[in-house]
């Protein structure tokens, strides 16, 4: 088991949000992104999918091998369906990266985001990546974010 990595700031490549907190040690951006309703057949290898929180994730099962990252949407603060989707995707055997995305991804939900099975969280432009890093640094050393996957901050 590798020791946990400290949070590092590195340059982000073409992100729609201001920052991306990566909770894994492999910050690889998918080669191309598709919206859930527009998946080509067959799905190209190394794809990313933006999936609506009211869509059935079981539709993605046949494409797991081609999908590197699934971005689940948090459109409103009172809408936590993406948490259920993340848990269901993990139960269905998806081992790729799950990204929490949307205007309701906030710092005080970081532990819940990770506990649900997410690997990444997109930050809005009005959110400070430094605040996420400071908050995570105050968490216990054996907390959720210090798993073998390590983690770092990509800006």
N, C-alpha and C positions, 0 to 999 in steps of 0.2 A: 504494500500500500504506500502510495506516495504521500509525503507530508502536504498539508494544505498550503496552497499558494496565497501569498498576500495580494491584496487588491492593487492592481497596477493601472495606470492611465495610459492608453494607447490610442492612436488615431482611428476613428471609425470610417468605414467606407460606405458611402451612399445610403445613409439611414434616413427614414422619413421622420424619425423622432430625434430628439436632441442627444440622447445617449442610450446605450444598451448595457444593462448590467448582466454580465455573463456569469452564471454559476457553474460552468463547466470549464475544463481546461482546453477545449478545442473550439476556438472562435472562428468557425468557418461559415461564411455567408453562402447560402444556396446559390447555385448558378443562375436560377431564374425562379421568380415567384408567380404563383397563380392564385386567383380568387377561387374559393371553394366551388362556386357554380360554373366555373370555366375550366375544369380539369380536362386536358387533352387525353385522348386515348391512343396509344399508351402514354402514361405519364413519364416524361423524360427523367433519367437518373439525376440525382443531386438537386431535386426540386424543393422549393418551399411552397407552402400552401397557407393562405390566409383563410381561416375557417370561421364562419359566423357562429355566434353562441346559441343560435336556435336551430342549427343544422345537426343532423345525426352523424356522429363521428364514425359509426360503423361503415359508412360509405367509403371511408379512407382505408379500411383494412386491406383490400386487394392491392393497394399501392404503397404499403408501408416500406417495402424494399427500395422504392425510388424516391421517397420523401425524406429529405435530411432534416427539415424543420417544419413544424406546424405552429402557426401564430394564431392563438385563440384570443377572441375579442372580449374585452371588458368595456362595453359601451356606456354603462352607467354605474354609479356607486352602489346602488341597491340590487344590481344584477350580478349574481355570482355563478351563473350557469357554466362559465368557462372553468371554474374549479371542478365541477362535476365532469365536464368533458375531459379535462386533463386526467383525472383519476380513471375514467373509463378507458381512455386511450392506453394508459399504462397497463390496466387489467387485460386489455385486448392484445397486449404484446408489443406495442409501439416502443422502440428503444431509441428512436431519434430524439432530436431536441424539440422541446416544447417552449414556446415563447409567449409570455403574457403581454398583450398589446391592447392599447386603447386608452381613452381619457380617464378611466377609473383605476389605472395601475398607479397605486400610491405607496409611499414608503411604509405607512403603518400596516400594510398588507403583505409586506415582504416575507415574513415567516409563513403565512398561509399560502402564499404563492409557491414557495419552495416545497412546503409540506404536501401540496396537491400534486407535485410531480413536475413542476415547471423547471426548466434549466436556465431560462433567460427572462428578463423583464425589460421592455422598452419604456424609456422615460419620456414624458412630455417635455416640450421646450421650456416650460415654466418650472420644471423640476431640476434640482441641482444634483448632478452626479456626485459632487463632493459630499453633499448631505447623506446620500445613500452610503457612501464609503465610510463616513464618520459614524453613522448609525450602526453599520455592520461591524465596525471595529470595536464598538462597545458591547457586542454580544459575547456571551461566554465562549471560551476557546473550544469547548466541545459542543457548541450549539449546532443548529441546522446547517449553517453556512460553512462549517469546517469539515464537512464530509470528505471522503477520499477524492471526490471530484475537484476539490479546490475551488478557485474562483478568481475572477479579476474584473476590473471595470474597463470597459471600452468606451471611449468618448469620441 
